[in-house]
Amino acid sequence: MKPIYLLGAIPFIGIVGGSVFASKVDAIVLGMPFLMFWHVIWLGIASVLMLIIYKFDPANEEEQE
């Protein structure tokens, strides 16, 4: 397994691990309960991390002719 793939574990840890703490907050952020806001933010972070994994994975390089 390539070390770059370990970036894929960060969103899992952020969503699952952070949900334990975020569920105790009773704030409203951008009209959403904080737990929903937490998940939306991590969805964006996960998308950026998957883009980074895609760009740096050598298996995705195009052949040079």
C-alpha positions in Angstrom: 0.0 0.0 0.0 1.3 3.4 -0.9 1.7 6.0 1.9 -0.4 8.5 -0.1 -3.4 6.3 0.4 -3.3 6.9 4.2 -4.7 10.4 3.4 -8.0 8.6 2.8 -8.2 7.7 6.5 -8.2 11.3 7.6 -11.9 12.0 6.6 -13.0 8.8 8.3 -11.3 9.8 11.5 -12.6 13.3 11.3 -16.2 12.3 10.7 -16.4 9.4 13.1 -14.0 10.7 15.8 -15.2 14.2 15.6 -18.9 13.4 15.6 -18.5 12.2 19.2 -17.5 15.7 20.2 -19.5 17.7 17.7 -22.8 16.0 18.8 -22.4 17.7 22.2 -22.5 21.2 20.7 -25.9 22.9 20.5 -24.9 25.7 18.1 -26.5 26.6 14.8 -24.0 27.4 12.0 -25.2 28.7 8.6 -28.7 27.5 9.6 -27.6 23.9 10.3 -27.1 22.1 13.5 -23.5 21.9 14.3 -23.2 18.1 13.7 -24.6 18.5 10.2 -22.3 21.4 9.6 -19.4 19.2 10.8 -20.3 16.5 8.3 -20.7 19.0 5.4 -17.3 20.5 6.2 -15.7 17.0 6.2 -17.4 16.2 2.9 -15.5 19.1 1.3 -12.2 18.1 3.1 -12.6 14.5 1.9 -13.1 15.7 -1.7 -9.9 17.8 -1.6 -8.0 14.9 -0.1 -9.2 12.5 -2.7 -8.1 14.9 -5.4 -4.7 15.1 -3.8 -4.5 11.3 -3.7 -5.5 11.1 -7.4 -2.9 13.7 -8.5 0.0 12.1 -6.6 -0.8 8.5 -7.4 1.7 7.2 -10.0 -0.9 4.8 -11.4 -2.8 7.7 -12.8 0.0 9.1 -14.9 -0.6 9.2 -18.7 1.8 7.4 -20.9 4.3 9.6 -22.7 4.6 8.8 -26.4 
